[in-house]
Amino acid sequence: MEATAGVDFTAQAIRENVRGSKGWLKFLGILSIIGGALYALTIVGIIFAWMPIWLGVLMVKAGGRAGEYAERGDPGSLAGYTKQISTLFKIMGIVTIISMALGLISSIIGLAVGIFSGGGFIQEMLQQYGYGG
């Protein structure tokens, strides 16, 4: 009897947590879609606008699945919710890794250009301390 009460309490706690995330997911999803649409209004932004729009759609779908699970307690809706969230996190993780790599490459290129540009601040500083010709 105690095991059943514990399972019921856990299931109810999960439903409450999912219900709490529903509104935030939909809110952030709509903001992301709007942000992507605003990016699309610029020349350069049109290349990257699909990403926030796609992430926003995933968030809105996850929010819908959260609402379904919170209302009905259907395990299929919970599985759909967790799948949407998992996909969202995977995409955001991949984009973060790519952004970090591009930032590191850009920093290295910027530093190299600054050092080897000739007559720049870094070149003068190196000469002042006896490095370089």
C-alpha positions in Angstrom: 0.0 0.0 0.0 2.8 2.4 0.9 4.5 1.7 -2.5 1.4 2.7 -4.4 1.1 5.9 -2.3 4.7 6.8 -3.1 4.2 6.2 -6.8 1.0 8.3 -6.8 2.9 11.1 -5.0 5.8 11.0 -7.4 3.5 11.0 -10.5 1.6 13.9 -9.0 4.9 15.8 -8.4 6.0 15.1 -12.0 2.7 16.4 -13.3 3.0 19.6 -11.2 6.6 20.2 -12.4 5.6 19.7 -16.0 2.6 22.0 -15.6 4.9 24.7 -14.2 7.2 24.5 -17.2 4.3 24.7 -19.8 3.8 28.4 -19.6 7.5 29.3 -19.6 8.2 27.0 -22.6 5.5 28.6 -24.6 6.5 32.1 -23.6 10.1 31.6 -24.4 9.2 29.8 -27.6 7.1 32.7 -28.8 9.8 35.2 -27.9 12.4 33.1 -29.8 10.1 32.9 -32.9 9.6 36.7 -32.8 13.4 37.2 -32.4 14.1 35.0 -35.4 11.5 36.9 -37.4 13.3 40.2 -36.5 16.6 38.7 -37.5 15.2 37.8 -40.8 14.5 41.5 -41.5 18.3 42.1 -41.8 20.6 41.1 -44.7 23.0 39.0 -42.5 20.3 37.9 -40.1 18.3 36.1 -42.7 21.1 33.5 -42.9 20.8 32.7 -39.2 17.1 33.4 -38.5 16.0 29.8 -39.0 17.8 28.7 -35.8 15.8 30.8 -33.2 12.6 30.1 -35.1 13.3 26.4 -35.0 14.1 26.4 -31.3 11.0 28.5 -30.7 8.8 26.0 -32.5 10.4 23.1 -30.4 9.7 25.1 -27.2 6.1 25.8 -28.1 5.6 22.1 -29.1 7.1 21.0 -25.8 4.9 23.4 -23.9 1.9 21.9 -25.7 3.0 18.3 -24.7 3.5 19.5 -21.1 -0.1 20.8 -21.1 -1.4 17.5 -22.4 0.5 15.5 -19.8 -0.5 17.9 -17.0 -4.2 17.6 -17.9 -4.5 13.9 -18.7 -1.4 12.2 -17.1 -0.9 10.3 -20.4 2.5 8.7 -20.5 2.6 9.2 -24.3 2.4 13.0 -23.7 5.2 12.8 -21.1 7.3 10.9 -23.6 6.6 13.5 -26.3 7.5 16.3 -23.9 10.8 14.8 -22.9 11.6 14.1 -26.5 11.0 17.7 -27.4 13.1 18.9 -24.5 15.9 16.5 -25.3 16.0 17.7 -28.9 16.0 21.3 -27.8 19.0 20.7 -25.5 20.9 18.8 -28.1 20.5 21.5 -30.7 21.4 24.2 -28.1 24.5 22.3 -27.0 25.7 21.8 -30.6 25.1 25.5 -31.4 27.0 26.4 -28.2 30.0 24.2 -29.2 30.1 25.6 -32.7 29.9 29.2 -31.4 32.7 28.6 -28.9 34.9 27.1 -31.7 34.2 30.0 -34.0 34.9 32.5 -31.2 38.2 30.8 -30.5 39.2 30.8 -34.2 38.2 34.4 -34.6 40.2 35.4 -31.5 43.3 33.6 -32.8 42.9 35.2 -36.2 42.4 38.7 -34.7 45.4 38.2 -32.5 47.6 37.1 -35.4 46.4 40.0 -37.5 47.2 42.4 -34.7 50.7 41.0 -34.1 51.7 40.8 -37.8 50.0 43.9 -39.1 53.2 45.9 -38.9 53.3 49.3 -37.1 50.4 48.4 -34.8 50.2 48.8 -31.1 51.2 45.2 -30.4 54.2 45.4 -32.7 55.4 48.6 -31.0 54.9 47.1 -27.5 56.9 44.0 -28.5 59.8 46.2 -29.8 59.8 48.3 -26.7 60.4 45.2 -24.6 63.1 43.9 -26.9 61.1 41.4 -28.9 61.1 41.6 -32.7 63.1 43.7 -35.0 
